[in-house]
Amino acid sequence: MEYTYNILNNIYYFILSGMKTIEVRLLNEKSENILINDYITFNNIDNNDRYIKVKVTNKKIYDNV
């Protein structure tokens, strides 16, 4: 499956540079369905022409914050 999330410009560059390698999201219906080997496209909301497509390599669900 493929999923799409919107991210801010500075987060886009952190991912692009390799400084950000982990994505944390609240568990909702969309994020709960994401599985290892799925793809996520992160759209840069500050520049619609820029996006990063990544493959999910691990998933961890925590019981609480």
FIVEX-173864 format. One record per atom (N, C-alpha, C): residue number from 1; residue in one letter; atom name; x negated, y negated, z negated. Coordinates in nm, 3 decimals. Example, Ala and Ser with C-alpha at 12.3 -4.5 7.8 and 13.67 -1.06 7.14 Angstrom:
2
ATOM resi resn name      xx      yy      zz
ATOM    1    a    N  -1.319   0.569  -0.780
ATOM    1    a   CA  -1.230   0.450  -0.780
ATOM    1    a    C  -1.320   0.330  -0.780
ATOM    2    s    N  -1.285   0.225  -0.708
ATOM    2    s   CA  -1.367   0.106  -0.714
ATOM    2    s    C  -1.290  -0.003  -0.787
% end
This chain:
65
ATOM resi resn name      xx      yy      zz
ATOM    1    m    N  -0.085   0.119   0.000
ATOM    1    m   CA   0.000   0.000   0.000
ATOM    1    m    C  -0.088  -0.124   0.000
ATOM    2    e    N  -0.027  -0.232   0.040
ATOM    2    e   CA  -0.095  -0.361   0.038
ATOM    2    e    C  -0.010  -0.460  -0.040
ATOM    3    y    N  -0.077  -0.542  -0.119
ATOM    3    y   CA  -0.011  -0.642  -0.202
ATOM    3    y    C  -0.074  -0.777  -0.176
ATOM    4    t    N  -0.002  -0.884  -0.208
ATOM    4    t   CA  -0.051  -1.019  -0.186
ATOM    4    t    C  -0.033  -1.101  -0.313
ATOM    5    y    N  -0.139  -1.174  -0.348
ATOM    5    y   CA  -0.134  -1.269  -0.459
ATOM    5    y    C  -0.193  -1.401  -0.411
ATOM    6    n    N  -0.143  -1.510  -0.466
ATOM    6    n   CA  -0.198  -1.642  -0.436
ATOM    6    n    C  -0.292  -1.684  -0.548
ATOM    7    i    N  -0.406  -1.743  -0.508
ATOM    7    i   CA  -0.506  -1.787  -0.607
ATOM    7    i    C  -0.551  -1.928  -0.574
ATOM    8    l    N  -0.604  -1.996  -0.674
ATOM    8    l   CA  -0.657  -2.131  -0.655
ATOM    8    l    C  -0.792  -2.127  -0.584
ATOM    9    n    N  -0.830  -2.240  -0.529
ATOM    9    n   CA  -0.953  -2.253  -0.452
ATOM    9    n    C  -1.077  -2.210  -0.531
ATOM   10    n    N  -1.088  -2.253  -0.657
ATOM   10    n   CA  -1.208  -2.219  -0.734
ATOM   10    n    C  -1.216  -2.069  -0.762
ATOM   11    i    N  -1.102  -2.003  -0.784
ATOM   11    i   CA  -1.100  -1.859  -0.805
ATOM   11    i    C  -1.139  -1.788  -0.676
ATOM   12    y    N  -1.093  -1.839  -0.564
ATOM   12    y   CA  -1.129  -1.783  -0.433
ATOM   12    y    C  -1.281  -1.779  -0.418
ATOM   13    y    N  -1.348  -1.889  -0.451
ATOM   13    y   CA  -1.493  -1.894  -0.437
ATOM   13    y    C  -1.565  -1.805  -0.539
ATOM   14    f    N  -1.509  -1.790  -0.658
ATOM   14    f   CA  -1.567  -1.698  -0.756
ATOM   14    f    C  -1.563  -1.554  -0.704
ATOM   15    i    N  -1.452  -1.516  -0.643
ATOM   15    i   CA  -1.441  -1.382  -0.584
ATOM   15    i    C  -1.537  -1.368  -0.467
ATOM   16    l    N  -1.538  -1.468  -0.380
ATOM   16    l   CA  -1.622  -1.466  -0.260
ATOM   16    l    C  -1.770  -1.452  -0.297
ATOM   17    s    N  -1.814  -1.520  -0.403
ATOM   17    s   CA  -1.954  -1.517  -0.443
ATOM   17    s    C  -1.991  -1.392  -0.522
ATOM   18    g    N  -1.891  -1.315  -0.567
ATOM   18    g   CA  -1.918  -1.197  -0.648
ATOM   18    g    C  -1.922  -1.225  -0.797
ATOM   19    m    N  -1.899  -1.350  -0.837
ATOM   19    m   CA  -1.898  -1.383  -0.980
ATOM   19    m    C  -1.775  -1.325  -1.049
ATOM   20    k    N  -1.666  -1.312  -0.975
ATOM   20    k   CA  -1.541  -1.256  -1.030
ATOM   20    k    C  -1.516  -1.122  -0.963
ATOM   21    t    N  -1.518  -1.015  -1.042
ATOM   21    t   CA  -1.499  -0.881  -0.986
ATOM   21    t    C  -1.382  -0.807  -1.052
ATOM   22    i    N  -1.319  -0.872  -1.149
ATOM   22    i   CA  -1.207  -0.811  -1.221
ATOM   22    i    C  -1.087  -0.904  -1.213
ATOM   23    e    N  -0.971  -0.848  -1.185
ATOM   23    e   CA  -0.847  -0.925  -1.183
ATOM   23    e    C  -0.760  -0.877  -1.297
ATOM   24    v    N  -0.706  -0.970  -1.374
ATOM   24    v   CA  -0.619  -0.937  -1.487
ATOM   24    v    C  -0.482  -0.998  -1.460
ATOM   25    r    N  -0.381  -0.916  -1.471
ATOM   25    r   CA  -0.243  -0.961  -1.449
ATOM   25    r    C  -0.154  -0.905  -1.558
ATOM   26    l    N  -0.046  -0.978  -1.589
ATOM   26    l   CA   0.055  -0.924  -1.678
ATOM   26    l    C   0.123  -0.807  -1.607
ATOM   27    l    N   0.161  -0.709  -1.684
ATOM   27    l   CA   0.225  -0.591  -1.626
ATOM   27    l    C   0.370  -0.624  -1.594
ATOM   28    n    N   0.398  -0.632  -1.466
ATOM   28    n   CA   0.535  -0.649  -1.419
ATOM   28    n    C   0.559  -0.545  -1.310
ATOM   29    e    N   0.673  -0.548  -1.248
ATOM   29    e   CA   0.706  -0.445  -1.149
ATOM   29    e    C   0.604  -0.442  -1.034
ATOM   30    k    N   0.563  -0.558  -0.988
ATOM   30    k   CA   0.467  -0.563  -0.877
ATOM   30    k    C   0.331  -0.506  -0.917
ATOM   31    s    N   0.275  -0.554  -1.026
ATOM   31    s   CA   0.142  -0.508  -1.066
ATOM   31    s    C   0.143  -0.364  -1.117
ATOM   32    e    N   0.254  -0.320  -1.171
ATOM   32    e   CA   0.263  -0.182  -1.219
ATOM   32    e    C   0.253  -0.082  -1.103
ATOM   33    n    N   0.301  -0.120  -0.988
ATOM   33    n   CA   0.302  -0.030  -0.872
ATOM   33    n    C   0.167  -0.019  -0.801
ATOM   34    i    N   0.074  -0.108  -0.830
ATOM   34    i   CA  -0.057  -0.105  -0.765
ATOM   34    i    C  -0.134   0.016  -0.812
ATOM   35    l    N  -0.191   0.087  -0.717
ATOM   35    l   CA  -0.267   0.208  -0.746
ATOM   35    l    C  -0.409   0.196  -0.694
ATOM   36    i    N  -0.498   0.280  -0.746
ATOM   36    i   CA  -0.634   0.287  -0.695
ATOM   36    i    C  -0.628   0.320  -0.546
ATOM   37    n    N  -0.714   0.256  -0.468
ATOM   37    n   CA  -0.724   0.266  -0.322
ATOM   37    n    C  -0.621   0.181  -0.248
ATOM   38    d    N  -0.532   0.110  -0.320
ATOM   38    d   CA  -0.446   0.012  -0.256
ATOM   38    d    C  -0.530  -0.111  -0.222
ATOM   39    y    N  -0.474  -0.201  -0.143
ATOM   39    y   CA  -0.542  -0.325  -0.106
ATOM   39    y    C  -0.464  -0.444  -0.157
ATOM   40    i    N  -0.539  -0.547  -0.200
ATOM   40    i   CA  -0.478  -0.673  -0.242
ATOM   40    i    C  -0.539  -0.783  -0.158
ATOM   41    t    N  -0.453  -0.866  -0.100
ATOM   41    t   CA  -0.498  -0.983  -0.028
ATOM   41    t    C  -0.475  -1.103  -0.118
ATOM   42    f    N  -0.583  -1.174  -0.149
ATOM   42    f   CA  -0.576  -1.296  -0.230
ATOM   42    f    C  -0.577  -1.415  -0.135
ATOM   43    n    N  -0.465  -1.486  -0.128
ATOM   43    n   CA  -0.454  -1.604  -0.042
ATOM   43    n    C  -0.496  -1.728  -0.119
ATOM   44    n    N  -0.581  -1.809  -0.058
ATOM   44    n   CA  -0.624  -1.935  -0.116
ATOM   44    n    C  -0.512  -2.036  -0.095
ATOM   45    i    N  -0.444  -2.076  -0.203
ATOM   45    i   CA  -0.329  -2.167  -0.187
ATOM   45    i    C  -0.370  -2.309  -0.152
ATOM   46    d    N  -0.498  -2.342  -0.170
ATOM   46    d   CA  -0.547  -2.475  -0.134
ATOM   46    d    C  -0.590  -2.483   0.012
ATOM   47    n    N  -0.609  -2.369   0.076
ATOM   47    n   CA  -0.648  -2.364   0.216
ATOM   47    n    C  -0.587  -2.238   0.277
ATOM   48    n    N  -0.478  -2.253   0.349
ATOM   48    n   CA  -0.401  -2.138   0.398
ATOM   48    n    C  -0.477  -2.050   0.495
ATOM   49    d    N  -0.589  -2.100   0.552
ATOM   49    d   CA  -0.667  -2.020   0.646
ATOM   49    d    C  -0.764  -1.925   0.577
ATOM   50    r    N  -0.777  -1.935   0.445
ATOM   50    r   CA  -0.875  -1.854   0.372
ATOM   50    r    C  -0.807  -1.751   0.284
ATOM   51    y    N  -0.858  -1.630   0.293
ATOM   51    y   CA  -0.806  -1.521   0.210
ATOM   51    y    C  -0.916  -1.417   0.194
ATOM   52    i    N  -0.902  -1.334   0.094
ATOM   52    i   CA  -0.995  -1.223   0.070
ATOM   52    i    C  -0.911  -1.098   0.051
ATOM   53    k    N  -0.947  -0.992   0.121
ATOM   53    k   CA  -0.879  -0.864   0.107
ATOM   53    k    C  -0.972  -0.769   0.034
ATOM   54    v    N  -0.924  -0.712  -0.077
ATOM   54    v   CA  -1.007  -0.624  -0.159
ATOM   54    v    C  -0.937  -0.490  -0.178
ATOM   55    k    N  -1.017  -0.390  -0.209
ATOM   55    k   CA  -0.965  -0.256  -0.237
ATOM   55    k    C  -0.968  -0.233  -0.388
ATOM   56    v    N  -0.861  -0.181  -0.442
ATOM   56    v   CA  -0.853  -0.152  -0.585
ATOM   56    v    C  -0.936  -0.026  -0.612
ATOM   57    t    N  -1.034  -0.040  -0.699
ATOM   57    t   CA  -1.123   0.073  -0.730
ATOM   57    t    C  -1.102   0.129  -0.871
ATOM   58    n    N  -1.029   0.054  -0.953
ATOM   58    n   CA  -1.003   0.098  -1.091
ATOM   58    n    C  -0.880   0.025  -1.142
ATOM   59    k    N  -0.811   0.084  -1.235
ATOM   59    k   CA  -0.696   0.020  -1.294
ATOM   59    k    C  -0.687   0.061  -1.440
ATOM   60    k    N  -0.669  -0.038  -1.527
ATOM   60    k   CA  -0.659  -0.013  -1.671
ATOM   60    k    C  -0.537  -0.086  -1.722
ATOM   61    i    N  -0.453  -0.017  -1.794
ATOM   61    i   CA  -0.335  -0.078  -1.855
ATOM   61    i    C  -0.354  -0.080  -2.006
ATOM   62    y    N  -0.344  -0.197  -2.066
ATOM   62    y   CA  -0.362  -0.213  -2.210
ATOM   62    y    C  -0.225  -0.219  -2.277
ATOM   63    d    N  -0.219  -0.169  -2.400
ATOM   63    d   CA  -0.094  -0.168  -2.476
ATOM   63    d    C  -0.051  -0.306  -2.523
ATOM   64    n    N  -0.149  -0.395  -2.546
ATOM   64    n   CA  -0.117  -0.529  -2.592
ATOM   64    n    C  -0.228  -0.626  -2.553
ATOM   65    v    N  -0.200  -0.752  -2.569
ATOM   65    v   CA  -0.298  -0.854  -2.535
ATOM   65    v    C  -0.401  -0.862  -2.644
% end
